[in-house]
Structures are given as C-alpha cells and as structure tokens.
Amino acid sequence: MRIRPATIADAAVLADVHVRTWQATYRGFVPDGYLRSLDPVRWRPFWQDRLRRPEEGTATLALVPDAGDRPVGFVSFGPSRDDAADVAAGEIFAIYVLPEHWGTGGGRMLMAAALTALADAGFGRATLWVLDGNARARRFYEAGGWRPDGLTKRDESRGFPLDEVRYVLDLR
Ligand SMILES: CC(C)(COP(=O)(O)OP(=O)(O)OC[C@H]1O[C@@H](n2cnc3c(N)ncnc32)[C@H](O)[C@@H]1OP(=O)(O)O)[C@@H](O)C(=O)NCCC(=O)NCCS
C-alpha cells in the first residue's frame, strides 16, 4: 500500500469508498433506511468540489494498493473547524478505509501521513470527532496515542442524533 495526494480523477472512487465504508461502519447506529439511501453518485459532486477547490489549508490523501492506482481509503484534514477553535489545532476531518482492507495497516499509513502534513504546516496539536459507539475507530485512535478531551456534541443534521466525542493528539 502507498499514500498519494487525491486528485479530481479520484472523485467517483472516493465517493464510493465513503458511502460503502459509512454503510459498513454505521449499521446499527443509524436507521437502515438512511444507510440504504446513501448513493455514491449523489456524493460525487461533494468530492469533485472538495478535490477541485479544497478550502484553505485542507488536503485529501489517498491510500492505494501496490498493484493499481484505485484508492481503497482516504484521509482529509486541515485547520480545526470547531467553533472558537484554537489556531494551533489541525483536524482530521475523515479517515475511511474500505472494510475488506481493515486491519492491514492502511489506516495507520494514512494517519501518519496526515499528522506529518499537519505538523509540517505548523500545527502543535490535532483533534478529531468520532461517533461515541464507534469502538473500532476509537481503539485505532487510542493505539495511536489519541485521547478524548472531554468535549462531546450531538449532530442532528441528518434527522436522527449522532453523539460524537472529541479526541486530541499532541503533535510536538
Ligand atoms: C478506523 C480505520 C480508518 C482504521 O483503518 P485500518 O486500516 O483498519 O487500521 P490499521 O490496519 O492501520 O490499524 C489496525 C490496528 O493497528 C492499531 N494501530 C493503529 N495505529 C497504531 C499506532 N500508531 N501504534 C500502534 N498500533 C496502532 C489499531 O489499534 C488496530 O489494532 P486492532 O486490529 O487490534 O484493532 C478503519 O477501520 C475504517 O475505515 N473504519 C470505518 C470508518 C471509520 O470509522 N472512520 C473513522 C470515523 S471518525
């Protein structure tokens, strides 16, 4: 596996990785009807936009197998988007690996590359939000030294509640 910058040519594949991984991860946490309604084709414009016109300081890296160039995972990151964010904080916005590649070290490679980029950009710490009940992701973050900082929030933007906890990592 290797890491490379995601390009606009990856938009459709990243939309597919995003939706398929969401469906596998959040089954049981969110209504089945909502999961079934997720459609990679409808997510494509979001990815085209994110890749064509990334917000200031943000980036997306792709995880690709040694053979071939089709991404099987991605990480997006940049300055923290939290209200009243500490300017020293970078944020991991999303890290997703297709379920058939879980546990093979790809997530770790993506995270390491994102944290190096955030540290190189001058951020002294990083934060991320994870669903309270997402045990696999929480175990993954904690193995990498991330710790919950006590902040929680409820996201109701999808019409059902998602409770999230914030994690923080010192980059110095
Ligand atoms: C979370 C996710 C990105 C991890 O990716 P992955 O490729 O499965 O992770 P890896 O194979 O690199 O790491 C797996 C193992 O290494 C451990 N690990 C990760 N980073 C480590 C580090 N820096 N040091 C030591 N161990 C580490 C993990 O705890 C894990 O151990 P486990 O198998 O005992 O649980 C992936 O499971 C995923 O896409 N999940 C669904 C989407 C999701 O939940 N994203 C996060 C939303 S906030």
The ligand as an ORCA input file, in Angstrom:
! r2SCAN-3c Opt
* xyz 0 1
  C     -10.622      3.326     11.560
  C      -9.961      2.834     10.278
  C      -9.622      4.025      9.377
  C      -8.654      2.117     10.658
  O      -8.048      1.667      9.477
  P      -7.351      0.237      9.385
  O      -6.695      0.187      8.057
  O      -8.318     -0.835      9.760
  O      -6.277      0.359     10.527
  P      -4.833     -0.349     10.608
  O      -4.873     -1.679      9.952
  O      -3.805      0.615     10.173
  O      -4.712     -0.495     12.177
  C      -5.243     -1.612     12.769
  C      -4.622     -1.938     14.076
  O      -3.445     -1.183     14.390
  C      -3.591     -0.473     15.612
  N      -2.911      0.830     15.485
  C      -3.304      1.866     14.753
  N      -2.434      2.898     14.857
  C      -1.446      2.464     15.683
  C      -0.251      3.052     16.170
  N       0.103      4.306     15.820
  N       0.519      2.329     17.007
  C       0.169      1.065     17.357
  N      -0.966      0.445     16.929
  C      -1.749      1.136     16.097
  C      -5.036     -0.339     15.751
  O      -5.457     -0.217     17.087
  C      -5.530     -1.648     15.150
  O      -5.421     -2.691     16.094
  P      -6.607     -3.784     16.250
  O      -6.614     -4.554     14.956
  O      -6.172     -4.552     17.432
  O      -7.863     -3.010     16.435
  C     -10.846      1.804      9.528
  O     -11.146      0.744     10.376
  C     -12.110      2.416      8.989
  O     -12.140      2.945      7.878
  N     -13.210      2.322      9.749
  C     -14.505      2.779      9.285
  C     -14.594      4.282      9.133
  C     -14.387      4.978     10.422
  O     -14.897      4.573     11.448
  N     -13.622      6.067     10.342
  C     -13.394      6.891     11.467
  C     -14.557      7.811     11.587
  S     -14.271      9.022     12.847
*
